Amino acid sequence: MHGRPRKAPKPEDTAASAAKAEKLCAHQSLLLHNHHNRMKMHGRPRKAPKPEDTVASAAKAEKLRALQSQLLHNHHNRIYTKEALEISAKLLEANPESYTAWNYRKLAVEHNLKQSESDPGSVKSVLSEELKVVENSLKHNFKSYGAWHHRQWILSKGHSSVDHELQLLDRFQKADSRNFHAWNYRRFVAALKGISDEEELKYTTKLIEANFSNYSAWHNRSVLLSRLLQNKVQGSFPKEKVLVEEFEFVHQALFTDPDDQSGWFYHLWLLDQTVKSETPLLVSSWPAHGSDIIISADGCLDGCAFSPFTSFISDAGTFPLILYFNEVVEGVSSSTVTVKSMFNANKDLIWEPLATSNSCAAQVWVTHLNVPDGKLHPSTAYPIDVHLGNPQGIVSSNGSHCSHPSQFAFTVSVQPLNSEHAEKQGGKEMILWRDVNFRFYDAHIQESSLIVYFDLLSIEKDHEPAASKWHARILANEIALVRQLLSEIDCKIGKLTLARLLTAHDAMMLYMAPHSHKKVHFAEVLQLYGDLIELDPMHHQYYKEALSMTLFQQRVWEGCSLCAIGAGAAKKVTSNVENLLKHCWHHRVSSSSSVSDSTCLRLNNLSLSRIGCVKHLLWVQMLDLSRNELRSIDGLEALQLLSFLNLSHNKLSSFTALQPLRLLKLLKVLDISYNEIGAHPIDTRRYLCSSPLSHTVGSDWNFNEFVPEDAKVTNYWEAFAIFRGLNLTQLDIVGNAVTDEKFKSFLFKVLPTLKWLDGEELH
């Protein structure tokens, strides 16, 4: 025992261990009995057991208790005799899910191998016997995690026949071709034997041709092809040729049995391979390329044409620089991104990932540039250049490197502090979200610099629209085929696939011809999702969210400009901005005021259930998402300029849904009134222990000092984890089940900067 001599157990210790083992056996027997009955149900009505079945179950439980008790005794005393191993083998044959028994056998194998080191025959015999035990257990339950893991552990010792494993797998996969345990083990064996991905691909072809419904074979095919495409293996390149062949292959399954989902899921994977970029790309930024940013410390923009896209109000002496990629990446730092400006030395910039999971990888990254106080001339535009000069250091989750250098440039002008305006602003009024406080934004205002983003569908090396023609050709062909299929049979998943294809095709064509193309399939996509909501009410929420994303894209996307970045140069193409401007409104602090303090993007009352197109909204400082059907606000963490946010009258059910707010450092005003916070039960057991493992946020905070003495701690922890550290001056939370006087008292302590709560000024 860790090098120390083991002491003989005392009689009372032996008795206690035996009692503990007996109790454990009883609990496990009951668990196995309940699990066995549940496994038989699978949604079918449970029948009352017959008397003889009850007697048999009781006898089996008694046998298991006896075997488990003997196993624990042998395990505790490190007895690895032949008789002891036979007991564990019997237990595992009856119950392959006994992890303690598998761990005991691992220790026994290590013990016996150590004694047989000098005899290769004995080593092989020990391992062969172990493989037989696993095989017998798998015959009883060939989906046992413990059994498959143990077999993999034995095989990794390197003394067993891999050919026999392939024969065994053939038998199991004939019994159940969708056994994902067997498929995982096959990938392990193939790697151990050195079988090429090309050979394994042929194996999946054989199984799929025998049964188009073999979902696991389709999935394994996608795993293999992903590696072949990424490594550009001979025969798997060019990508266009491979995808065309795979689409033709899956068509056989779709037209043979349109209602089977296996082929459709593979078709969806092929669609993803068609439209996605092969490497990480910078797709959006704030400030945008070519923009002229005006920064004001007091909200006064004297002599400047105010634009919601290019004006930024900050009293912190800094402004954010935001990079938005087409996928989650890591490695963004001062060594991979160079920022040339008079404000900061590049080496001093710290890039942070905007991830709610405390990960070192994110789709959006931010750093902050300092504005020297009183040292800048107000009439001077100071240039800033951003260059991804060492993009190889920026890596996606699948290991792909950002191989395309990108750069953009903008200018910054700083307005001096207006003392008279600052005095007026010192006693700012409460922000009201009533219609009378908004004035329609003049769509005829000529914006000198509109929203610019780098399009997600820039696929080829030079990011030229012409390089995307084969992608558009594949999409058009698939649309025609799916339409043909739907003309012959009414198929729900076929309708869903057509909606996805049409959306992808519109996105592709908009990239290739931004001047002339509009989302011509928009109405058809809406109709398809509407049909699916009626045809498949069980999954209506999924279709509703997809419909919401389509509406969101239509309202936001077409009002944006497109910018395709080449290797070292940028080419800007401007499209119609009026579609977006019609959702922009001037906000007045009071209805009688003639001064418009902010420009608000109002996306309220649109039945939105998800937030999308965030890459186009990085400029937003005031956002109204009220009276929608939002259950989550994932994605809002990218809006680093956001200071005013209205989420009232949605379906947010807990404070956890507000997690992205923790990353919005400029947020001052928040309205979450009339949601469903506190109306639904949540599992608070994870908050009972003050431990770094109990929650990812705020484990080092002194939580108890904020909670009222007679309050239940677990009712406040989620709110504490979200609000602690925010600098809110105004919060509206009325209309949620969680609100009461105790909770308001808690908020006063957690948010010391708060000036208004539920419409009342605090003193």
C-alpha positions in Angstrom: 0.0 0.0 0.0 2.1 2.9 -1.4 5.2 1.2 -0.2 4.1 0.9 3.5 3.6 -2.5 5.2 -0.1 -3.3 5.5 -1.6 -3.7 9.0 -3.9 -6.6 9.8 -7.5 -5.3 10.2 -9.1 -5.2 13.6 -12.1 -7.4 14.3 -14.4 -4.4 14.5 -13.0 -3.0 11.2 -13.7 -6.4 9.5 -17.3 -6.4 10.9 -17.9 -2.8 9.7 -16.5 -3.6 6.3 -18.8 -6.6 6.0 -21.8 -4.6 7.0 -20.9 -1.9 4.6 -20.5 -4.5 1.8 -23.9 -6.1 2.6 -25.6 -2.7 2.5 -23.9 -1.8 -0.8 -25.0 -5.2 -2.2 -28.6 -4.6 -1.2 -28.7 -1.1 -2.8 -27.1 -2.4 -6.0 -29.5 -5.4 -6.2 -32.5 -3.0 -5.9 -30.9 -0.7 -8.5 -30.4 -3.5 -10.9 -33.9 -4.8 -10.5 -35.4 -1.3 -11.2 -33.0 -0.7 -14.1 -33.8 -4.1 -15.6 -37.6 -3.3 -15.5 -37.0 0.2 -17.0 -34.9 -1.3 -19.8 -37.9 -3.4 -20.8 -40.3 -0.5 -20.9 -38.9 2.0 -23.5 -42.2 3.9 -23.5 -44.4 0.8 -23.5 -47.0 0.2 -20.7 -45.5 -1.7 -17.8 -47.1 -5.0 -17.1 -47.6 -6.4 -13.6 -45.0 -9.2 -13.0 -46.2 -12.7 -12.8 -45.6 -14.6 -9.5 -43.0 -16.9 -11.0 -41.1 -13.8 -12.4 -41.1 -12.2 -9.0 -39.6 -15.4 -7.5 -37.0 -15.6 -10.2 -36.0 -11.9 -9.7 -35.7 -12.4 -6.0 -33.5 -15.5 -6.5 -31.3 -13.6 -9.0 -30.9 -10.7 -6.6 -29.9 -13.0 -3.8 -27.3 -14.6 -6.0 -25.9 -11.3 -7.0 -25.8 -10.2 -3.4 -23.7 -13.2 -2.5 -21.3 -12.8 -5.4 -21.0 -9.1 -4.8 -20.2 -9.7 -1.1 -17.5 -12.2 -1.9 -16.1 -9.9 -4.6 -15.8 -7.0 -2.2 -14.2 -9.3 0.4 -11.6 -10.4 -2.1 -11.1 -6.9 -3.4 -10.6 -5.5 0.1 -8.1 -8.2 1.0 -6.3 -8.2 -2.4 -7.1 -11.9 -3.0 -6.3 -12.8 -6.6 -6.5 -16.6 -6.6 -8.1 -18.7 -9.3 -11.2 -19.2 -7.2 -11.6 -15.4 -6.5 -11.3 -14.6 -10.2 -14.0 -17.2 -11.0 -16.4 -15.4 -8.6 -15.8 -12.0 -10.3 -16.3 -13.7 -13.7 -19.7 -15.1 -12.6 -20.7 -11.7 -11.2 -19.7 -9.9 -14.5 -21.5 -12.5 -16.6 -24.7 -11.8 -14.6 -24.1 -8.1 -14.3 -21.6 -6.6 -16.8 -22.2 -3.1 -15.4 -20.4 -3.8 -12.1 -17.5 -1.3 -12.5 -16.0 -2.4 -9.1 -15.7 -6.0 -10.5 -13.9 -4.7 -13.7 -11.5 -2.6 -11.6 -10.8 -5.6 -9.4 -10.0 -7.7 -12.4 -7.6 -5.0 -13.7 -5.7 -5.1 -10.4 -5.7 -8.9 -10.6 -4.3 -8.8 -14.2 -1.6 -6.4 -13.2 -0.7 -8.7 -10.2 -0.6 -11.9 -12.3 1.3 -10.3 -15.1 4.0 -9.1 -12.7 4.4 -12.7 -11.5 4.6 -14.0 -15.1 7.0 -11.4 -16.6 9.6 -14.0 -17.5 7.1 -16.4 -19.1 5.6 -15.1 -22.4 3.2 -18.1 -22.5 1.8 -17.3 -19.1 1.3 -13.6 -20.0 -0.6 -14.5 -23.1 -2.7 -17.0 -21.1 -3.6 -14.4 -18.5 -4.7 -11.9 -21.2 -6.6 -14.6 -23.2 -8.6 -15.6 -20.2 -9.5 -12.0 -19.6 -10.7 -11.6 -23.1 -12.9 -14.6 -22.7 -14.5 -13.1 -19.5 -15.2 -9.9 -21.4 -16.7 -11.8 -24.4 -19.0 -13.8 -22.0 -20.2 -10.5 -20.4 -20.8 -9.0 -23.8 -23.0 -11.9 -24.8 -25.2 -11.0 -21.8 -25.1 -7.3 -22.6 -23.2 -6.2 -25.7 -23.8 -2.5 -24.9 -21.9 -2.6 -21.6 -19.5 0.4 -21.3 -17.4 -1.4 -18.6 -17.0 -4.5 -20.7 -15.9 -2.6 -23.9 -13.5 -0.4 -21.9 -12.0 -3.4 -20.2 -11.5 -5.2 -23.5 -9.8 -2.1 -25.0 -7.5 -2.0 -21.9 -6.5 -5.6 -22.4 -5.9 -5.2 -26.1 -3.6 -2.2 -25.5 -1.2 -4.5 -23.6 -0.1 -5.7 -27.0 -0.2 -9.5 -26.6 -3.5 -10.3 -28.2 -4.7 -11.1 -31.8 -6.2 -8.1 -33.5 -7.6 -10.3 -36.3 -9.8 -12.1 -33.7 -11.2 -8.8 -32.6 -12.3 -7.9 -36.1 -14.1 -11.3 -36.3 -15.8 -10.7 -33.0 -16.9 -7.2 -34.1 -18.4 -8.7 -37.3 -20.5 -11.0 -35.1 -21.7 -8.2 -32.8 -22.4 -5.8 -35.7 -24.5 -8.4 -37.4 -26.5 -8.8 -34.2 -26.9 -5.0 -33.9 -25.4 -2.9 -36.7 -26.1 0.3 -34.8 -24.2 -0.6 -31.7 -22.1 2.5 -31.2 -19.9 0.7 -28.6 -18.8 -1.8 -31.2 -18.2 1.0 -33.7 -16.0 3.0 -31.3 -14.1 -0.2 -30.5 -13.7 -0.9 -34.2 -12.0 2.5 -34.7 -9.6 1.6 -31.9 -8.8 -1.8 -33.4 -8.4 -0.3 -36.9 -5.9 2.2 -35.6 -4.1 -0.5 -33.7 -3.9 -2.8 -36.7 -3.0 0.1 -39.1 -6.0 -0.3 -41.3 -6.3 2.7 -43.6 -9.2 5.1 -43.6 -9.8 4.2 -47.2 -10.2 0.5 -46.4 -12.6 1.3 -43.5 -14.6 3.6 -45.9 -15.1 0.6 -48.2 -16.3 -1.4 -45.2 -19.0 1.3 -44.4 -20.0 1.2 -48.1 -20.6 -2.6 -47.8 -22.7 -2.3 -44.7 -24.7 0.7 -46.0 -25.5 -1.1 -49.3 -26.7 -4.0 -47.2 -28.9 -1.7 -45.1 -29.5 2.0 -45.9 -30.9 2.4 -42.3 -27.5 1.7 -40.7 -27.1 5.1 -39.0 -23.8 4.1 -37.3 -22.2 3.2 -40.6 -23.2 6.6 -42.0 -21.8 8.3 -39.0 -18.5 6.3 -39.2 -18.4 7.3 -42.9 -18.5 11.0 -41.9 -15.7 10.5 -39.4 -13.5 8.8 -41.9 -14.2 11.3 -44.7 -13.5 14.2 -42.4 -10.0 12.9 -41.8 -9.5 12.1 -45.5 -10.6 15.6 -46.6 -8.6 17.4 -44.0 -5.4 15.5 -44.8 -6.2 15.7 -48.6 -5.4 12.0 -49.1 -5.0 10.9 -52.6 -8.5 10.0 -54.0 -10.1 12.3 -51.5 -9.2 15.5 -53.4 -10.4 17.8 -54.8 -13.2 18.3 -52.3 -15.8 19.0 -55.0 -15.3 15.6 -56.6 -15.7 13.8 -53.3 -18.8 15.7 -52.2 -20.5 15.1 -55.6 -19.8 11.4 -55.3 -21.1 11.2 -51.7 -24.3 13.1 -52.6 -24.9 10.6 -55.4 -24.3 7.7 -53.0 -26.7 9.1 -50.3 -29.4 9.8 -53.0 -29.9 6.0 -53.3 -30.9 5.8 -49.6 -33.1 8.9 -49.7 -35.1 7.7 -52.8 -35.3 4.1 -51.5 -36.8 5.0 -48.1 -37.5 8.7 -47.8 -38.9 8.3 -44.3 -35.7 6.8 -42.8 -33.6 9.4 -41.2 -30.2 7.8 -41.4 -29.4 9.0 -44.9 -31.0 12.4 -44.3 -28.6 13.0 -41.4 -25.6 12.1 -43.6 -27.0 14.4 -46.3 -27.1 17.2 -43.7 -23.4 16.5 -42.9 -22.6 16.8 -46.6 -24.4 20.1 -46.8 -22.3 21.4 -43.9 -19.2 20.3 -45.7 -20.3 22.1 -48.8 -20.9 25.5 -47.3 -18.4 25.8 -44.5 -14.9 27.2 -44.8 -12.0 24.7 -44.6 -10.1 27.0 -42.2 -11.0 29.6 -39.6 -11.7 33.0 -41.1 -12.2 36.5 -39.7 -15.8 37.3 -40.7 -16.6 40.5 -38.8 -15.1 43.2 -36.6 -15.8 46.3 -34.7 -14.7 48.9 -35.7 -15.3 47.8 -39.3 -12.9 48.2 -42.1 -12.8 51.7 -43.6 -15.0 53.2 -40.8 -14.3 56.5 -39.1 -15.1 56.1 -35.4 -16.0 59.1 -33.2 -15.6 58.5 -29.5 -17.2 60.8 -26.9 -16.6 60.7 -23.2 -19.8 62.5 -22.2 -22.3 61.6 -25.0 -22.0 65.0 -26.6 -21.1 64.9 -30.3 -20.8 68.6 -31.0 -20.4 69.4 -34.7 -20.5 65.7 -35.6 -23.1 63.8 -37.7 -24.2 61.2 -35.2 -24.3 57.7 -36.7 -25.2 54.6 -34.7 -22.7 52.6 -36.7 -19.6 54.8 -36.1 -20.2 56.7 -32.9 -19.3 55.4 -29.5 -19.9 56.9 -26.1 -17.5 55.8 -23.4 -16.6 57.3 -20.0 -14.0 54.6 -19.3 -11.2 56.1 -21.4 -11.1 52.9 -23.5 -12.8 51.4 -26.5 -13.1 47.8 -27.5 -11.6 46.1 -30.6 -13.7 43.0 -31.5 -12.8 40.1 -33.8 -15.5 37.7 -34.9 -14.5 34.4 -36.5 -16.6 31.9 -38.4 -16.0 29.3 -35.7 -14.5 28.8 -32.2 -10.8 29.4 -32.2 -7.9 29.8 -29.7 -4.5 31.4 -30.0 -5.6 35.0 -30.5 -2.9 37.1 -28.9 -0.5 40.0 -29.5 1.8 37.6 -31.3 -0.9 36.5 -33.8 -2.7 39.8 -34.2 -0.8 43.1 -34.7 -2.5 46.4 -33.9 -0.7 49.5 -35.0 -1.9 52.7 -33.3 -0.6 55.6 -31.3 -2.9 54.6 -28.4 -1.2 51.4 -27.2 1.9 49.3 -27.9 0.9 46.0 -29.5 2.7 44.0 -26.9 0.6 45.6 -24.1 -2.7 44.4 -25.6 -4.4 41.5 -23.8 -6.9 39.6 -25.9 -9.8 37.9 -24.1 -12.1 35.1 -25.4 -15.8 35.9 -25.0 -16.9 32.5 -23.8 -19.5 31.9 -21.0 -17.8 28.6 -20.2 -14.5 30.1 -19.0 -12.8 28.5 -21.9 -9.6 29.7 -23.6 -11.3 29.3 -27.0 -14.2 31.4 -28.4 -15.7 32.6 -31.6 -15.4 36.2 -30.5 -12.3 37.9 -29.0 -11.9 41.4 -27.6 -9.1 43.7 -26.5 -9.3 47.3 -25.3 -7.4 50.4 -26.6 -6.7 53.3 -24.2 -7.5 56.8 -25.3 -4.9 59.3 -24.0 -6.8 61.9 -21.9 -6.4 65.5 -23.2 -3.6 64.6 -25.7 -5.6 64.3 -28.9 -6.7 67.0 -31.3 -10.5 66.8 -31.9 -10.2 67.5 -35.6 -7.7 64.8 -36.2 -8.6 61.3 -37.3 -6.0 58.8 -35.9 -5.4 55.7 -38.1 -5.4 52.2 -36.6 -4.3 49.1 -38.6 -5.2 45.5 -37.5 -3.3 42.6 -39.1 -3.6 38.9 -38.5 0.1 38.6 -39.4 0.7 35.2 -37.9 -2.6 33.4 -38.4 -1.1 29.9 -38.2 -1.2 30.4 -34.4 -4.9 30.8 -34.5 -6.4 27.3 -34.4 -10.0 25.9 -34.5 -11.3 23.1 -32.3 -10.6 20.5 -35.0 -7.0 21.6 -35.4 -7.4 23.7 -38.6 -5.1 26.7 -38.7 -6.2 30.2 -39.8 -4.1 30.1 -43.0 -5.4 33.3 -44.7 -3.8 36.6 -43.5 -6.4 39.3 -43.0 -6.2 43.0 -42.2 -8.5 45.9 -41.8 -8.0 49.6 -41.0 -10.2 52.4 -39.5 -9.7 55.8 -38.0 -10.6 57.2 -34.5 -11.6 60.8 -33.6 -12.0 61.8 -30.0 -14.5 64.5 -28.9 -13.3 66.6 -26.0 -15.3 66.7 -22.7 -18.1 69.3 -22.8 -18.3 70.6 -19.2 -21.7 72.2 -19.7 -23.1 69.0 -21.2 -21.5 66.9 -18.5 -23.3 69.0 -15.8 -26.7 68.3 -17.5 -25.9 64.7 -17.8 -24.9 64.4 -14.1 -28.5 63.9 -13.1 -29.6 61.6 -16.0 -33.2 60.5 -16.0 -34.3 56.9 -15.9 -34.4 55.2 -19.3 -38.0 54.4 -20.4 -38.8 51.9 -23.2 -42.2 53.4 -24.1 -43.1 54.1 -27.7 -43.4 57.8 -27.0 -39.7 57.9 -26.1 -38.7 56.8 -29.6 -38.5 58.7 -32.8 -38.1 57.0 -36.2 -34.6 57.1 -37.6 -34.3 59.2 -40.8 -33.6 56.6 -43.5 -32.4 59.3 -45.9 -29.4 60.2 -43.7 -26.3 59.4 -45.7 -24.1 57.1 -43.7 -20.4 57.7 -44.4 -19.5 54.2 -43.2 -22.1 51.4 -42.9 -21.9 48.1 -41.2 -19.2 46.0 -42.8 -18.6 42.4 -42.2 -16.4 39.7 -43.8 -18.8 37.1 -45.2 -19.0 33.6 -43.6 -19.1 31.9 -47.0 -15.7 33.0 -48.3 -14.4 29.5 -49.0 -11.5 29.4 -51.4 -8.0 30.7 -51.0 -8.4 34.1 -52.5 -11.9 34.6 -51.0 -13.2 35.5 -54.5 -17.0 34.9 -55.3 -16.1 33.1 -58.4 -14.4 30.4 -56.3 -17.7 29.5 -54.8 -19.4 28.5 -58.0 -19.1 24.8 -57.5 -20.7 25.1 -54.1 -23.6 27.0 -55.5 -23.9 24.4 -58.3 -24.1 21.5 -55.8 -26.7 23.3 -53.7 -28.8 24.0 -56.8 -28.7 20.3 -57.8 -29.7 19.1 -54.4 -32.6 21.6 -54.2 -33.9 20.2 -57.5 -33.6 16.6 -56.4 -35.3 17.2 -53.0 -38.1 19.1 -54.7 -38.5 16.1 -57.1 -38.7 13.7 -54.1 -41.2 15.9 -52.3 -43.4 16.0 -55.4 -43.8 12.2 -55.1 -44.1 11.8 -51.3 -44.9 14.0 -48.3 -41.8 13.7 -46.1 -41.2 15.8 -43.0 -37.4 15.5 -42.9 -37.3 16.2 -46.6 -39.1 19.5 -46.1 -36.6 20.4 -43.3 -33.7 19.5 -45.6 -35.2 21.7 -48.4 -35.5 24.6 -46.0 -31.9 24.3 -45.0 -30.8 24.0 -48.7 -32.7 27.1 -49.7 -31.3 29.1 -46.8 -27.7 28.0 -47.7 -28.2 28.7 -51.4 -29.5 32.2 -50.7 -26.5 32.9 -48.4 -24.1 31.6 -51.1 -25.7 33.7 -53.9 -25.8 36.8 -51.7 -22.1 36.5 -51.2 -21.4 35.9 -54.9 -23.6 38.7 -56.2 -24.4 41.1 -53.4 -25.6 43.9 -55.8 -28.2 41.8 -57.7 -29.2 39.0 -55.4 -31.8 39.0 -52.7 -33.1 36.2 -50.6 -35.4 34.9 -53.2 -36.4 31.8 -51.3 -37.3 33.6 -48.1 -41.1 33.2 -48.4 -40.7 29.5 -49.4 -38.5 28.8 -46.3 -41.1 30.4 -44.0 -43.8 28.3 -45.6 -41.8 25.1 -45.1 -41.2 25.8 -41.4 -44.9 26.7 -41.0 -45.9 23.4 -42.6 -43.5 21.5 -40.3 -44.9 23.1 -37.2 -48.4 21.7 -38.2 -47.2 18.3 -39.4 -44.9 17.6 -36.5 -46.2 19.3 -33.3 -43.9 17.2 -31.1 -40.9 19.2 -32.5 -42.7 22.5 -33.0 -40.2 24.4 -30.7 -37.3 23.3 -32.9 -39.0 24.4 -36.1 -40.1 27.6 -34.4 -36.5 28.5 -33.5 -35.4 27.8 -37.1 -38.2 30.0 -38.3 -37.1 32.7 -35.8 -33.6 32.6 -37.1 -34.8 33.0 -40.7 -36.9 36.0 -39.8 -34.0 37.5 -37.8 -31.6 37.1 -40.8 -34.1 38.6 -43.2 -34.5 41.7 -41.0 -30.8 42.2 -40.2 -28.9 40.6 -43.0 -30.1 42.6 -46.0 -29.3 45.9 -44.4 -25.7 45.0 -44.1 -22.7 45.6 -46.4 -20.4 42.9 -47.5 -16.7 42.9 -47.4 -14.6 40.2 -48.9 -11.0 40.2 -47.6 -8.2 39.0 -49.9 -4.7 38.1 -48.9 -3.6 41.5 -47.7 -6.2 43.8 -49.3 -9.9 44.5 -48.8 -12.7 45.2 -51.3 -15.8 46.8 -49.9 -19.2 46.3 -51.5 -22.2 48.3 -50.1 -25.7 47.1 -50.4 -29.1 48.6 -49.3 -29.0 49.7 -45.7 -32.6 50.9 -45.5 -33.9 47.5 -44.4 -31.9 47.7 -41.3 -32.4 51.4 -40.6 -36.2 50.9 -40.4 -35.5 49.1 -37.1 -33.3 51.9 -35.8 -35.0 54.5 -33.6 -33.7 57.7 -31.9 -34.3 57.3 -28.1 -35.2 60.4 -26.0 -34.7 60.3 -22.3 -38.1 62.1 -22.0 -40.8 62.5 -24.5 -40.6 66.3 -24.2 -36.9 66.4 -24.8 -35.6 67.5 -28.2 -32.3 65.8 -27.7 -31.8 62.2 -28.9 -29.4 60.5 -26.5 -29.0 57.1 -28.2 -29.9 55.1 -31.3 -31.8 52.0 -30.4 -32.1 48.9 -32.6 -35.7 47.7 -32.0 -36.3 44.1 -32.7 -39.3 43.8 -30.4 -42.6 42.0 -30.9 -41.2 39.8 -33.7 -41.9 36.4 -32.1 -38.2 35.7 -32.0 -37.1 32.6 -30.0 -33.4 32.8 -30.9 -30.9 35.5 -31.5 -28.9 35.2 -34.7 -26.8 37.3 -37.1 -24.8 38.7 -34.1 -21.8 39.3 -36.3 -23.8 42.1 -38.0 -24.8 43.8 -34.7 -21.4 44.5 -33.1 -22.1 48.2 -33.4 -25.2 48.1 -31.3 -25.2 50.1 -28.0 -29.0 50.1 -27.3 -31.1 47.0 -28.1 -34.8 46.3 -27.6 -35.7 42.6 -27.7 -38.9 42.9 -25.7 -42.1 41.0 -26.4 -40.5 38.1 -28.1 -40.3 34.4 -27.1 -36.6 34.2 -26.1 -35.6 31.4 -23.7 -31.8 32.1 -24.2 -29.7 35.1 -25.0 -26.6 33.1 -26.2 -24.6 35.2 -28.6 -25.2 38.6 -27.0 -21.8 38.4 -25.3 -20.3 39.6 -28.6 -22.1 43.0 -28.4 -19.3 44.6 -26.3 -20.6 48.1 -26.9 -24.1 47.3 -25.5 -25.1 49.7 -22.6 -28.9 49.5 -22.7 -30.8 46.2 -23.1 -34.5 45.4 -22.9 -35.5 41.7 -22.5 -38.9 42.2 -20.9 -41.9 40.1 -21.8 -39.9 37.0 -23.0 -39.7 33.4 -21.7 -36.4 33.5 -19.8 -36.9 30.9 -17.0 -33.8 31.4 -14.8 -30.9 33.7 -14.1 -28.6 31.1 -15.7 -30.2 32.0 -19.1 -28.6 35.5 -18.6 -25.0 34.2 -18.3 -23.8 36.1 -21.4 -24.5 39.4 -19.5 -21.5 38.8 -17.3 -19.3 39.5 -20.3 -20.9 42.9 -21.1 -18.8 45.2 -19.1 -20.5 48.4 -20.4 -24.0 47.3 -19.6 -25.8 50.0 -17.5 -29.5 49.5 -18.0 -31.2 46.1 -18.0 -34.9 45.3 -18.2 -35.8 41.6 -17.6 -39.3 42.3 -16.2 -42.2 40.0 -17.0 -40.3 36.8 -17.8 -40.6 33.4 -16.1 -37.6 33.7 -13.7 -38.4 31.7 -10.6 -41.5 30.1 -12.0 -39.8 26.8 -12.8 -38.1 24.5 -10.4 -34.3 24.1 -10.8 -31.8 21.7 -9.5 -30.0 23.7 -6.7 -28.0 20.7 -5.3 -24.9 21.9 -7.2 -24.9 25.1 -5.2 -25.1 23.5 -1.7 -21.3 23.2 -1.4 -19.0 26.2 -1.4 -16.4 24.7 -3.7 -14.7 25.5 -7.0 -16.5 22.4 -8.3 -19.9 23.6 -7.3 -20.1 26.3 -9.9 -17.9 27.9 -12.5 -18.6 31.5 -11.5 -17.7 33.3 -8.3 -16.5 30.4 -6.2 -14.1 32.7 -4.4 -16.8 35.3 -3.5 -18.1 35.7 0.0 -21.7 35.0 -0.9 -23.3 34.8 2.6 -22.7 38.5 3.4 -25.2 39.4 0.6 -28.1 37.0 1.5 -30.8 38.0 4.0 -30.4 36.1 7.3 -33.7 34.1 7.1 -33.5 33.5 3.3 -32.8 30.2 1.6 -29.3 30.4 0.2 -29.9 28.3 -2.9 -32.7 30.7 -4.1 -30.2 33.5 -4.5 -27.0 31.8 -5.8 -27.8 32.0 -9.6 -28.8 35.7 -9.3 -25.6 36.4 -7.3 -23.4 34.6 -10.0 -24.9 36.8 -12.7 -25.2 40.2 -11.1 -22.1 40.2 -9.0 -19.5 42.4 -10.8 -21.9 44.2 -13.1 -22.2 48.0 -13.0 -25.9 48.4 -13.6 -27.5 51.7 -12.8 -31.0 50.7 -13.7 -32.7 47.3 -13.4 -36.3 46.3 -14.0 -37.2 42.8 -12.7 -40.9 43.2 -11.7 -43.3 40.5 -13.0 -41.0 37.5 -12.2 -41.9 34.9 -9.6 -38.6 35.4 -7.9 -39.1 39.0 -6.9 -40.1 39.9 -3.3 -38.8 42.4 -0.8 -36.1 40.1 0.4 -34.8 39.7 -3.1 -34.8 43.4 -3.7 -32.8 43.9 -0.5 -30.3 41.3 -1.8 -30.0 43.3 -5.1 -29.2 46.5 -3.3 -26.2 44.8 -1.8 -25.0 43.0 -4.9 -25.4 46.0 -7.2 -24.1 49.0 -5.3 -24.1 51.2 -8.4 -27.9 50.7 -8.8 -29.9 54.0 -9.0 -33.3 52.8 -10.2 -35.1 49.5 -9.5 -38.4 48.7 -11.0 -39.1 52.3 -11.9 -38.3 53.7 -8.5 -35.3 55.9 -7.7 -33.2 54.6 -4.9 -31.9 56.8 -2.0 
